[in-house]
Amino acid sequence: MLSGAGPEKGQAVLESASRIDDQGNATSAWVKSSYCSSGGCVEVALAGDLVLVRDSKNVASPQLEYRRDEWAAFVAGVKHGEFDLQE
């Protein structure tokens, strides 16, 4: 986790502490946004050069895998409003 007082509300922090999953792959701890309070959220983890995404309600479901550059582009798009719904 990043040093300091911790993430502000709405900021997910990916931890670097590795764990070994059922397939023998090293992954970081699963984290979700501090905005998630209903349990119907997604969680993310680091696994080598990949960012993994899963459904927090069904952690046994298949995980989505993204390269770190793909994830960075997605996050940048979110921050710049590329996915905002138009009324």
N, C-alpha and C positions, 0 to 999 in steps of 0.2 A: 504494500500500500504506500502511497505517497506520504512523505513526512509532513508534519504540520498538524493542524487542528482537525484534519479530516475533510471529506468532501462537503460542499454546500448542498442544500436540497436540490435535487434534480441532476446531480453530477454522479454518474457511476464511475467507480475507480476499479480498474483491473489490477488485481493483486499479482505479484510476481512469485509468490510461494507456490512451488510445484507440487502436484499430487500425481499419483499414478491411477489411471482409470482402469476399467475392467479389461480393456484390450492391451494394457501395458504401456499406454502412451502418457507422457507427462503433460499435465494440464494445470492451469492455475485454478484458484478457487472460483466458483461461479458467483457472480455478483449481479445485482439488479439496481435500477435507479431508486433513489430515495423517494421519488414521487410514487412509487408502487406501494399501494396500501391495500388494494383489493385482492391481491394474490393472482390476478389475471395479467401477468406481465411476462416479459421475456428476460432471460438471464444470459450473460455473456461470460466467456472465459478465454484465456489465451492458451494455445497449444502449439508450441514451436512458432512457425511462421503464420499460423492461422488464428482467426478469431472465430470461436464457436458460439452459436446462438441456439437457445432451446426455450421451450414453453415452460414457464414456472409451475403451471398446474399439472403438467404431464412430463416429468423429467425423464421418463423412460422412452419418450417419443424420439424419432430421429432428430438429429441436430443438423443445423445448417452450418456450412463452413465457408468462410471468406478469407481471402488473403488479406494481410494487414493493409495493403494499399487500397484494396477495394473497400474495406471497412472505413478507412480514413476518408475516402471520397464520399461514402454514404453519410458519415457524421458531418462532414463539411456541408453537404447538401441540405441536411436537416437544419443546421445552424443558419444557413442562408435562405431558408424558407422555400426551397425547391419542392417540398412535398406538402406544403400548406394547402388545405382544401379551399377551393374557390367557392364562394357563395353565389 
